[in-house]
């Protein structure tokens, strides 16, 4: 089975050095969206305006397959 890596970026990189064997890209996408939801929930208010959060899925050759990005912006005029 192919190996996929799930790298999280929020106030610095948190690179997945182990990876996960999954059946195909569809399974990797499903894992990425599930992981993103769980991780964002676990941030528990730590995502602040002006800071982004992202999850990058790569294959074993480090080719980026998917990127999920949450951009936190302050839309209120001071």
C-alpha positions in Angstrom: 0.0 0.0 0.0 1.2 3.6 -0.7 2.6 5.6 2.1 1.2 9.1 2.8 2.5 11.8 5.1 0.4 14.5 6.9 2.4 17.6 7.7 0.7 20.3 9.9 1.8 23.9 9.8 0.7 26.3 12.7 3.3 28.5 14.3 6.0 26.4 12.7 6.1 23.0 10.9 5.1 19.7 12.5 6.3 17.2 9.9 5.0 13.7 9.9 8.1 11.5 9.8 6.3 8.2 10.1 3.5 8.4 7.5 0.5 6.1 7.1 -0.2 3.3 4.7 -3.5 3.9 2.9 -5.1 2.2 0.0 -5.1 5.2 -2.4 -5.4 9.0 -2.8 -9.1 8.9 -1.9 -8.3 7.3 1.4 -5.6 9.9 2.0 -8.0 12.7 1.3 -10.6 11.2 3.7 -7.9 10.9 6.4 -6.7 14.5 5.8 -10.2 16.0 6.2 -10.9 13.9 9.3 -7.5 14.8 10.8 -8.0 18.5 9.9 -11.3 18.7 11.7 -10.0 16.9 14.8 -6.8 19.0 14.9 -8.6 22.3 14.5 -11.0 21.3 17.3 -8.0 20.5 19.5 -6.5 23.9 19.0 -9.1 25.1 21.5 -8.9 28.8 20.7 -5.1 28.9 19.9 -5.7 29.9 16.2 -5.5 33.7 16.2 -6.1 36.3 13.5 -3.1 36.8 11.4 -2.0 33.2 11.8 -2.8 30.4 9.3 -3.1 26.7 9.9 -2.5 24.2 7.1 -2.3 20.4 6.5 -0.2 19.1 3.7 -0.5 15.6 2.4 2.5 14.2 0.5 3.4 10.9 -1.0 6.6 8.9 -0.3 8.5 11.1 -2.8 7.4 14.2 -0.9 5.2 15.3 -3.8 2.3 17.5 -2.4 -1.0 15.8 -3.2 -3.4 17.9 -1.1 -3.2 21.1 1.0 -5.9 22.2 3.4 -5.6 25.8 4.6 -7.4 27.8 7.2 -6.7 31.5 7.1 -7.5 33.4 10.2 -8.1 37.1 9.5 -9.5 39.9 11.6 -12.2 41.5 9.5 -13.1 44.1 12.0 -11.9 47.7 11.3 -10.2 49.3 14.2 
